């Protein structure tokens, strides 16, 4: 009886190993036959089109679509978006992927993104992200980023606090627009995204994310 149980165990293990090898083989074969795509780190050149990285947009990894090519990294389509205009690359095993946009899409700034909610979380903090859906507070944030003049960090800049702001939009589903709110040791406050701006007053959204 023990001998028979041992044989059954070995058989099941063998089947599992064969299945795993088949899955790995299919993955390798599929990637081997992907067309090679030119990629220079910021720009993807695919089927005569040019896709440029959007530095502030991230894609939910679960919404990455079919693989379309290989540049050393697998380049994928994005579910719900036309492949002729949108591509993505998922690095490592993180939850977010980098977004690349074909030039005909045009500029997607924060105003065009039209966020409807934002999640805020202080880096190095164990607190759960707080979600804000108040249109007035979100509008204040967008206004600061779009209307304030660009600036630079002072030479003696030393960061005191960093808060990541993740904005969601019903217009661009599955995408997240990421900004950073920064405070330095001298008490200056900044918002970094499509540009760096200094915040000189204290709007309600700052009070909300700092509480």
N, C-alpha and C positions, 0 to 999 in steps of 0.2 A: 504493500500500500504506500509506504514511504517512498519507494523507488518510483512508483507511478506518479505520485505528487511532484517529485523532483523533476521528472520528464516533462510534466505539464507546465511547471514553472519555467523550465528552460525554453520550451516551445513558445510560450507567451513572450518571454524576453526577446527571443529571436525575431518574432513577428514585429514587436515594437521597434527593434533596431533596424529591421528592413524598411519599415514604414518611414522612420526618421531619415534613413539614407535616401529614400525615394523623394521625400519632400525637399531635402537639401539639393538633390540632383536636379529637380525641376526648377528650383530657384536659380541655381548656377546656369543651367541651360537657357532659361528665360532671359537672364541678365546678359549672357554671352551673345544672344541674338539681337539685343537692343542696338539701335543705330547709335553710332558715336556722335556726340554733340560737342561743339566748341563752347567752352566756358572759361572765363578769365577771373572768376571770383565775384565780379559785380554784374556781368552781363552774360546771358545765354543767347547763342546764335543758333536758331532752329528753323529749318525749312524756309530760309530766306527772311526770317523775322528776327528782330532784336528785342530781347526781354531784359529789362534792367531791374535790379533789386530795389525794393522799397524798404528803406532802413527802419521805418517805424511800424510796419505791418507784420503780423504773425498769423499763421494759419493753425487752427486746431488739427493736430496730427491725424486724428481719426477721419478727417475730411480730405486727406490727400488721395488722389485718384490713381489711375493706371500709370505705370511707368511708360515714358515715351522715348527715353534715351539715356545714354550713359556717358558721363564726362569724367569718370573716376568716382563720381557720386551719381546716384540714380536720380534722374529728373522726372518728376511726375506732374500729371494734370491735377486740377483742383475740382472736386465734386461741385456741380452746380454753376461752374464758370466755363466759358468757351476756351478750349485749349489754344486757339489762335491768339488769345490775348493774355492768358494767365498760366503760369507754371509755378512749381514749388520744388524745393529741395529740403528734405528732412535730415538733419544732422544727428548722428548718434541715436540715443533713445529718449530724448527729451519730449515733452508734450507739444511743443510748437515747432513749426517749420517756417523757413524763409520764403517770402513771396516775391515773385518776379513778374513784372508787368510789361506787356508789349506797348510800344510808344503811342499807338493809336488810342489807347485807353485815356491818355492824358494824365495830368497831375492829380493825384488823390491827396489833397491836403486835409487837415482836420475839419475844415468847413464843409468840404464836399463829402467827407466820410459821414458827417451828420450823426454823431453818437447819441444814443438814447439811454445808456447807462454806463457807469464806470465802477470798477473795483479797485480799491486802494489798499496797499500793504507796505508797511515800512520794512525795508530790507533788514535782515538779521534779527527780525522780531518773530516771536512764536505766535503772535496774535493772528487770528484768521482774517482774511481780506474782508473789508467792509464794502458793501455795495450801495451805490448812490444812484437813484433814478429821478431825482428832482430836476426837471427841465431847466429851472432857473439857475441852479448851481452848475449844471453841465454847460449851459450857455455862457456863463461867466468864464469858465475855463477856456472854452473855444475862443472867446473874445480876446482873452489875454494872449493866447498863442498866435492868433491871426493878426492882431492889431498892434501889439507892442513891437518896438524896433529891436532888431537883433543886437546882441551884445557878446562880450567875451568874459571869461573868468578873469578876475584880477590875478596878478602874479603870485600874491601870497595866499591864494585860495586854498582853504582846507575844509573839506566837507565834514559837517556835523551830523546831518540827517539825510537819508535818501528814502523817498517813498515812490514806489512804482505805481503808475496809474494805467490801468488796462481798460480801454474804452471799447464798447460793443455798439454795433449799428444794425438796424433792421434793413438798411439799404445794402450793406455788404455782409451777408451772413457768413458765419464761420471764421471771420477775420477779426483780429484784435489790433487796435491802434495803441501803441505803447508810448507813454511819456514818463519822464522822471521829474519829480519835484525834489529840489535840493536846497538845503540850508547850510551855510558855512559858519565857521567859528565867529565871524564878525557880525553875524545876524542878517546877512544878505540872503535873499530867497530867489531861486531861479526855477524856470520850467524849461526842460530840454526835450525837443522832439524834432520837427522839421527845421527848427532853429533854436538858439538859446536866447531866452528872454529873462530880464530881471523883473521881479514882481515888487512894486514899490508901495502898494497899499495892502490892505488885508481883506480881500473879498470873502464872502460867506463860504465858498468852497474850500478855502484854505483852513478856516476854522473847523470845518466839518472833517477834513481828512487828518487834521492835526490833533483832533480830540481823542 
